[in-house]
């Protein structure tokens, strides 16, 4: 991560955060009445929208139905205006397919799919603005949307990224930090059990530093859980009040 100084001598990052500090997170649930569940999240300047449909009957060939659990279908897309390059990505391009696969693996580990055999759960996520931590924002938005749909889960699944600069692990990387090209990983965690739903590294990192970076990502994911739990409780309170009226 040469060139731009990503970590000052005083321990501050480019955007003024400390090494383990999250970007500001704001989120809302129930943003679309037409979907079974929906949520919108902002993590710093990264913005993502998730909608969930299901559980419902298998669409298309019934041969796809799983006799002992629900089929989880995840699709990812990014708005044309989500990045500065304004590059139009065709639907189903390689990046979108890889992200959809990662999201499916993540939520298969969290959703209690065995409660809904021979059915399908659809999770659609779109990134409206990308400024680092795209996978994490998608997971966190989708978690809120799945909860909004009332689909049973083992636990929240919370995600965050982490990197390594000048001997220090940094949590919740911004686009500037990601673009610098150093070691970085993405982690999706079930906070109550500590189970890892997905772990991905984009570049090489010496094994002596792996535990430090992994713990930074895990602690950040636990901090995200605290914030998402607050959002869910507030949403439930508002829904209860509206039903009372």
N, C-alpha and C positions, 0 to 999 in steps of 0.2 A: 504494500500500500504506500508506494512512494509518491512524491510530488506534494499534493495538498496535505497540510498537517491535520490529521484526523483526531489527534488527542494532544492537547496542550500540556505543558509542563505542570500546570496546576490541576490536570485531570479532567479538563472540560473538552467536550466534543465540538464539532463544527457548529451545531445548532444550540450549544450552551448546556446540553445535558451532561450529567455524570455518566460513568461507564455503564452502570446497571439500571439507569433510569429509562422508563418507557416514554414514548411520545404521548401526547394527549389523546385520549380515547373518548369518543362520543358515540352512542348507539341508540337506536330506537327499534322496537318490535312492532309487528302488526301494521306495516306501512302500506300493504296491499290487501284490500278486503277480498279480492277475488281468489287469492291463493289460500291454501290451508294454513300456511305459515310464511312469514316474511320478516326481514330485518335489514337495517341499513347501519353501516358502521364507518366511522372515520378513525384511522390510526395515523396521527400526524396529518399529512396531506394525502395519504392513501385512502381511497373511498371505495367501498364495495357494497353491493346489494345482493341479497340472497332471497330466493323464494322456494317454497317446498310444496309439493303436491303428493298426497297419499297418506296412508297406504291405500292403494286402489288396485283393481284387477290389472293383470299383465296386459300391456298394449302390444299388439303385433302377435307374433307366433306364441302360442301357449306352451310350446316346447321350452321356452326360456324360463318358465316358472320353476322355482326351487321348492321341492316338497316340504322342506323343513325350516325354511326361513324366507324373509322378504328379499327381493332383488333391489339393491341400491344403485340407482342410476344418477351419476353426477355429470353435469355439463358446465364448462367454464367458458367465458368469453370476456373480451375486453373492448371497451368502447373505442372507436377510432380516435377520439380526442383524449384518450386516457394518458397518453405520453406525448412528449414534445416532438417526437419524430413524425407524428401524424401518418403512420404507415397503416394502410388498410390490410387487416389480416383476414383471410378467407375463413369462413366458418369451418371448424374441423381441422385447422392447421396443426402442425406438430406440437407447438407450445401449448395450445388449448387442449389437445388430446392428453398430453402428459399431465397437465394440471388437473384435468378431469379425473384421470386415473389416480393421482395422488389423493384427491378429495374423496374418491370412492373408497380407497384403502383406509383412509382416516376414519370415515364414518361407519364403515363396516365393523370397525373395532369398538365403536361407541354405541351405536343403535342396537337395541334388543330386537334384532331381526327375527329371532325365533318365535316371537309373539305374533307375527303376521306371515305365516307360510303362504306360498303361492300368490303373493301380492308384490307390488312394486312401490318404491318410494323414490320420487324424483326430486333432486336438489339442483337448482340452477343458480349459478353465481356469476355476476358481471362486475368487473372492475371499472369504475367510472373515472378514477384518477389513480395513477400508479406513481408512487414516490418511495418505493422500498417496502419490503415485507409484504409483498402481494399475497403469497400463499397464506401467511398468518392471518391477514385481514379476511381472506375468503373463508378460512376455517372458522374464525370467530363470528363472522356474519352468519354462516350456515348453521352454526351451533344455536344461535339465538332463533333462527328461522325454524329449525327442527323442534326446539322447545315450544315455540309459538304454535306449531302445528299439533302439539300435544302428543308427539311420538315418544314413547319411552326410551330413555338412554341409560346406560350404565352410570354415566357421569357427564358433566360438562366435558367437552374436548376443547382445549385452549392451546393456541399456537403462538410462537414467537421465533424470531430469528436471532442469531448471535454471530459475532465475528471476533477476530483476534488482531490487535494492533499494539505494537511496541510492548509486548509482554502483558497486555491487559485485554480481558474479554469484554466486548461491548455487546449490550443487549438491544434488540429492536432496531435493526439497521435501517438508516435512511437510504435513499437512492444514491446520494453522494458517496456514502460509505460502501454500498454494494458495488458501485461502479469502479471503485478503487482497485477491486480485483483480489483482495486478500482472502484468507481462509474464512469461510462462513458456513453456517448450517441453519436448517429450519427444523423446528421441533414441534410436534403436536402431542400434548400431554393430557392424560386423564388425572386431574389434580388429586382427587381423593385417594386413589390407589397408587399413584405414581407411575402407572402403566404408560409406556410410550406407544402412541398410535402410529406415528410416522417420524422417521429421522432421516434427513437427507443432507449430505455435504456436497458443496459445489466445487471445492478445490482441496488440495492436500493440506494436512495439518499434522504436525508432529504429535505422536501419541502422548508425549509428556504434557501437552497443553490441552488435550481433548477433554479431560474431566473438568477443567476450569471453564472452557467454553460451553460445554454441555450443561453445567450447573448454572451458568449465567442465563442460558436459554430457558432452563427449567424454572428458575426463580422468576424470570420475567413472565412465563406462562402462568405461574401461580398468581402473580400480581394481576394478570389479565383476568384470571378467574374471579378474583375479588371484585373487579369492576363489572364484569358481565353478570355476576350474581346480583349485584346492586341494580343493574338494569332490569333483570327478570323480576325481582321483587317489586320494583317501582311499577312495572307493567301490570303485574298481578293486582297491585293496589288500585291502580287506575281502572282496570277492568272490573274489579269488585264494586268500586264506587259507581261506575256507569251502569252496572246491572241493578244496583240498588235504586238508582234514579228511574 
